[in-house]
Amino acid sequence: METKTRRKEPDYARRINRVLDYIDKHLDEELTIDVLSDVANFSKFHFHRQFSQNCGISLSRYIQFMRLKRASYRLAFNPTAPIIDVALDSAFENPESFSRAFKAAFGQTPSAFRKKPDWASWSARSRISLPPSKRTEDMDVKIIDVEPILVAALEHRGAPALLNDSVQRFIAWRKSSGLSPVSKCETYGVPYNDPNTTPPEEFRFDICGSAPAPVPANEHGVVTKTIPGGRCAMTLHAGSRDRIDESVYALYRDWLPESGEELRDFPVYFHYLNLDHDTPEHRHLTEIYLPLK
């Protein structure tokens, strides 16, 4: 019986992940139990319980939370979007019901969050235990040679929960300086350690934009750095960047030992192919580079 249960777990996780992907792609549509149970190939009479058991949250709360999470990004990073439009796009009938649900989810009203997001509280409230989705056999890994990249970098030091504060500072520098315009320059992230195993006060992450020339001194603390060139293993992570660690772990845990390659003395880094915070999470595309000798 134990062996049979273990065999079922990966299959159930895959089926639940099909549902999670479907929800991400159809947040603007009505998501009924009939449709979602059919996507999972589960009986609709048992689907609610199976979803809650695998995700630690009810189906209806998960759908509402994903809509509110998308709304939080729009509020923080798209200040011109009217709150009423954000509310309606999140499937709420009016701003009042949206405001109540948003405050219950994140501890701030939409207007207060837009003015000064409490990213630490937002991060703590955003944690949902989802079944793993990344399998090595699903990954397409290529070994390529990359050129050195001169970048403007904002060095985040401290809790991962506060990373979005640093992102907002970097965006402010980009807009005020015009030296690394997002429309013409590439955007990178360099995590120097694993946020899941590093003490919060020791976490380091560089938020980078390619730059044509060294960056002059500025009040935002943005400095000039270089992402070194050389051989890299590269794979594409499609979907929410909250789950990018699954792709990173699969590279380290599965691909690297089987490849016979050795690592270079530079951390894994990310190239963000799209940054529009109105873009649904399932359309986020991120290249992951693992530096090799």
C-alpha positions as CSV (number, residue, x, y, z in Angstrom):
1,M,0.0,0.0,0.0
2,E,2.8,2.4,0.9
3,T,4.5,1.8,-2.5
4,K,1.2,2.3,-4.3
5,T,0.7,5.6,-2.5
6,R,4.2,6.8,-3.4
7,R,3.5,6.0,-7.0
8,K,0.4,8.1,-6.9
9,E,1.9,11.2,-5.4
10,P,3.9,12.4,-8.4
11,D,0.9,11.7,-10.7
12,Y,-1.4,13.7,-8.4
13,A,1.2,16.5,-8.2
14,R,1.3,16.7,-12.0
15,R,-2.5,16.8,-12.3
16,I,-2.7,19.5,-9.6
17,N,0.0,21.5,-11.5
18,R,-2.0,21.3,-14.6
19,V,-4.8,23.0,-12.7
20,L,-2.4,25.7,-11.3
21,D,-1.2,26.4,-14.8
22,Y,-4.7,26.6,-16.1
23,I,-5.8,29.0,-13.4
24,D,-2.7,31.2,-14.1
25,K,-3.6,31.4,-17.8
26,H,-7.4,32.0,-17.2
27,L,-7.5,34.4,-14.2
28,D,-9.7,36.8,-16.3
29,E,-12.3,34.1,-16.9
30,E,-14.8,32.3,-14.7
31,L,-13.1,29.3,-13.2
32,T,-15.7,26.7,-12.3
33,I,-15.3,23.4,-10.4
34,D,-16.6,21.6,-13.5
35,V,-13.9,23.0,-15.7
36,L,-11.0,22.7,-13.2
37,S,-11.8,19.1,-12.1
38,D,-11.9,18.2,-15.8
39,V,-8.5,19.7,-16.3
40,A,-7.1,17.6,-13.4
41,N,-9.1,14.5,-14.5
42,F,-10.5,14.3,-10.9
43,S,-14.0,13.7,-9.9
44,K,-15.6,17.1,-9.1
45,F,-17.1,15.6,-5.9
46,H,-13.6,15.0,-4.5
47,F,-11.6,17.7,-6.3
48,H,-11.9,20.4,-3.6
49,R,-10.5,18.1,-1.0
50,Q,-7.7,16.9,-3.2
51,F,-6.7,20.5,-4.2
52,S,-6.7,21.6,-0.5
53,Q,-4.7,18.6,0.6
54,N,-2.0,19.2,-2.1
55,C,-1.8,23.0,-1.8
56,G,-2.8,23.7,1.8
57,I,-5.4,26.2,0.7
58,S,-8.9,25.9,-0.7
59,L,-9.5,26.3,-4.4
60,S,-11.6,29.4,-4.1
61,R,-9.2,31.1,-1.8
62,Y,-6.3,30.2,-4.1
63,I,-8.0,31.7,-7.2
64,Q,-8.9,34.9,-5.3
65,F,-5.4,35.1,-3.9
66,M,-3.8,34.8,-7.3
67,R,-6.0,37.6,-8.6
68,L,-5.1,39.8,-5.6
69,K,-1.4,39.0,-6.0
70,R,-1.5,40.1,-9.6
71,A,-3.4,43.3,-8.5
72,S,-0.6,44.0,-5.9
73,Y,2.0,44.1,-8.7
74,R,-0.1,46.5,-10.7
75,L,-0.7,48.8,-7.8
76,A,3.0,48.9,-6.9
77,F,4.6,49.0,-10.3
78,N,1.9,50.6,-12.5
79,P,0.9,53.7,-10.6
80,T,-1.3,55.1,-13.4
81,A,-3.7,52.2,-13.4
82,P,-6.9,53.3,-11.6
83,I,-7.8,51.2,-8.6
84,I,-11.3,50.7,-9.9
85,D,-9.9,49.1,-13.0
86,V,-7.6,46.9,-11.0
87,A,-10.5,45.8,-8.9
88,L,-12.7,45.0,-11.9
89,D,-9.8,43.1,-13.6
90,S,-9.5,41.1,-10.4
91,A,-13.1,39.9,-10.7
92,F,-14.5,42.1,-7.9
93,E,-17.8,43.9,-8.5
94,N,-16.7,47.2,-6.9
95,P,-13.7,48.9,-5.2
96,E,-15.1,48.4,-1.7
97,S,-15.2,44.6,-1.9
98,F,-11.8,44.6,-3.5
99,S,-10.4,46.8,-0.8
100,R,-11.7,44.5,2.0
101,A,-10.3,41.4,0.3
102,F,-7.0,43.0,-0.4
103,K,-6.5,44.2,3.1
104,A,-7.5,40.8,4.5
105,A,-4.9,39.2,2.2
106,F,-2.0,41.6,2.6
107,G,-2.7,43.8,5.7
108,Q,-3.0,47.1,3.7
109,T,-5.7,48.8,1.7
110,P,-4.9,49.0,-2.0
111,S,-4.3,52.8,-1.8
112,A,-2.0,52.4,1.2
113,F,-0.1,49.5,-0.5
114,R,0.3,51.6,-3.6
115,K,1.7,54.5,-1.6
116,K,4.1,52.4,0.5
117,P,4.1,48.7,0.1
118,D,4.9,46.6,3.2
119,W,6.8,44.0,1.2
120,A,7.9,42.1,4.3
121,S,4.3,41.5,5.3
122,W,3.3,40.9,1.7
123,S,6.0,38.2,1.3
124,A,5.0,36.4,4.6
125,R,1.4,36.4,3.6
126,S,2.1,35.2,0.0
127,R,3.6,31.8,1.0
128,I,1.7,28.9,-0.4
129,S,3.0,25.4,-0.4
130,L,2.5,24.1,-3.9
131,P,3.4,20.7,-5.3
132,P,6.8,20.7,-7.2
133,S,6.4,21.3,-10.9
134,K,9.9,21.1,-12.5
135,R,11.2,17.8,-13.7
136,T,14.6,17.5,-15.3
137,E,13.2,15.7,-18.3
138,D,11.1,18.8,-19.1
139,M,14.2,21.0,-19.2
140,D,16.0,22.0,-22.4
141,V,19.6,22.9,-21.3
142,K,22.1,24.4,-23.8
143,I,25.8,25.1,-23.3
144,I,26.6,28.5,-24.8
145,D,29.4,31.1,-24.7
146,V,28.4,34.5,-23.4
147,E,30.2,37.8,-23.6
148,P,31.0,39.9,-20.5
149,I,28.1,42.3,-19.7
150,L,28.6,45.7,-18.2
151,V,25.8,46.4,-15.9
152,A,24.4,49.0,-13.5
153,A,23.7,47.2,-10.3
154,L,21.7,47.8,-7.1
155,E,23.1,45.6,-4.4
156,H,20.3,44.2,-2.3
157,R,21.5,43.1,1.1
158,G,19.1,41.7,3.6
159,A,15.9,39.7,3.8
160,P,14.5,38.3,0.5
161,A,11.1,39.6,1.7
162,L,12.4,43.1,1.1
163,L,13.7,42.5,-2.4
164,N,10.8,44.3,-4.0
165,D,11.8,47.5,-2.1
166,S,15.2,47.3,-3.8
167,V,13.5,46.6,-7.2
168,Q,11.4,49.8,-6.8
169,R,14.6,51.8,-6.0
170,F,16.3,50.4,-9.1
171,I,13.3,51.3,-11.2
172,A,13.3,54.8,-9.8
173,W,17.0,55.1,-10.7
174,R,16.4,53.9,-14.2
175,K,13.6,56.4,-14.8
176,S,15.4,59.3,-13.3
177,S,18.8,58.7,-14.9
178,G,17.8,57.3,-18.3
179,L,21.1,55.5,-18.3
180,S,19.7,52.0,-18.6
181,P,16.3,52.3,-20.2
182,V,14.2,49.2,-19.8
183,S,13.0,49.5,-23.4
184,K,16.6,49.3,-24.8
185,C,18.6,47.5,-22.1
186,E,18.6,44.0,-20.7
187,T,17.7,43.2,-17.1
188,Y,19.4,40.7,-14.9
189,G,19.4,39.3,-11.4
190,V,22.3,37.8,-9.6
191,P,21.5,35.8,-6.4
192,Y,24.7,35.2,-4.4
193,N,23.1,32.7,-2.1
194,D,20.0,30.5,-1.7
195,P,17.2,32.5,0.0
196,N,15.8,29.2,1.3
197,T,18.9,28.3,3.3
198,T,20.6,31.6,4.0
199,P,19.9,33.7,7.1
200,P,17.8,36.7,6.0
201,E,20.4,39.3,7.1
202,E,23.1,37.5,4.9
203,F,21.0,37.3,1.7
204,R,22.6,39.1,-1.3
205,F,21.1,39.8,-4.7
206,D,22.1,42.2,-7.4
207,I,19.4,43.8,-9.5
208,C,21.1,44.8,-12.8
209,G,20.5,46.6,-16.1
210,S,22.9,46.5,-19.0
211,A,24.7,49.8,-19.4
212,P,26.6,51.3,-22.3
213,A,29.1,53.0,-19.9
214,P,30.1,53.1,-16.3
215,V,27.5,54.6,-13.9
216,P,28.2,57.9,-12.2
217,A,27.7,58.3,-8.5
218,N,24.0,58.6,-7.6
219,E,21.7,58.9,-4.6
220,H,20.1,55.5,-5.3
221,G,23.3,53.6,-4.6
222,V,23.5,52.0,-8.1
223,V,27.1,51.0,-9.0
224,T,28.9,49.6,-12.0
225,K,29.7,45.9,-12.2
226,T,30.4,43.3,-14.9
227,I,28.8,39.9,-15.3
228,P,31.7,37.8,-16.6
229,G,31.7,36.1,-19.9
230,G,32.4,32.4,-20.6
231,R,30.7,29.1,-20.9
232,C,27.3,28.7,-19.3
233,A,24.5,26.1,-19.2
234,M,21.3,28.0,-20.0
235,T,17.7,26.9,-19.6
236,L,14.4,28.8,-19.9
237,H,12.1,29.1,-17.0
238,A,8.5,29.8,-18.2
239,G,6.0,30.9,-15.6
240,S,5.9,32.5,-12.2
241,R,9.3,33.7,-10.9
242,D,8.2,32.7,-7.4
243,R,8.9,29.1,-8.6
244,I,12.2,29.8,-10.3
245,D,14.1,27.9,-7.6
246,E,12.6,24.7,-8.9
247,S,14.4,25.2,-12.2
248,V,17.6,26.2,-10.4
249,Y,17.5,23.2,-8.1
250,A,16.8,20.9,-11.1
251,L,20.0,22.3,-12.8
252,Y,22.2,21.7,-9.8
253,R,20.6,18.5,-8.5
254,D,20.0,16.6,-11.7
255,W,21.5,18.1,-14.8
256,L,24.9,19.1,-13.4
257,P,26.0,15.6,-12.0
258,E,24.9,13.9,-15.3
259,S,26.6,16.5,-17.5
260,G,30.2,16.0,-16.3
261,E,30.6,19.8,-16.2
262,E,32.3,21.8,-13.5
263,L,31.1,25.1,-12.1
264,R,32.9,28.4,-12.5
265,D,33.4,30.8,-9.6
266,F,30.4,33.0,-10.3
267,P,26.8,32.5,-9.1
268,V,23.9,31.4,-11.2
269,Y,22.2,34.4,-12.7
270,F,18.9,35.3,-14.4
271,H,18.1,37.2,-17.5
272,Y,14.5,38.6,-17.4
273,L,13.0,38.5,-20.9
274,N,9.9,40.4,-20.0
275,L,9.2,42.8,-17.1
276,D,5.7,44.2,-17.7
277,H,3.9,43.8,-14.4
278,D,0.6,43.6,-16.2
279,T,1.9,40.4,-17.9
280,P,0.3,37.3,-16.4
281,E,2.7,35.2,-14.5
282,H,2.3,32.2,-16.8
283,R,3.8,34.4,-19.6
284,H,6.9,35.4,-17.6
285,L,10.1,34.2,-19.3
286,T,13.5,34.0,-17.6
287,E,16.7,32.6,-18.8
288,I,18.8,30.9,-16.2
289,Y,22.6,30.9,-16.6
290,L,24.9,28.5,-14.8
291,P,28.5,29.5,-15.3
292,L,30.8,26.6,-16.2
293,K,34.6,26.1,-16.5
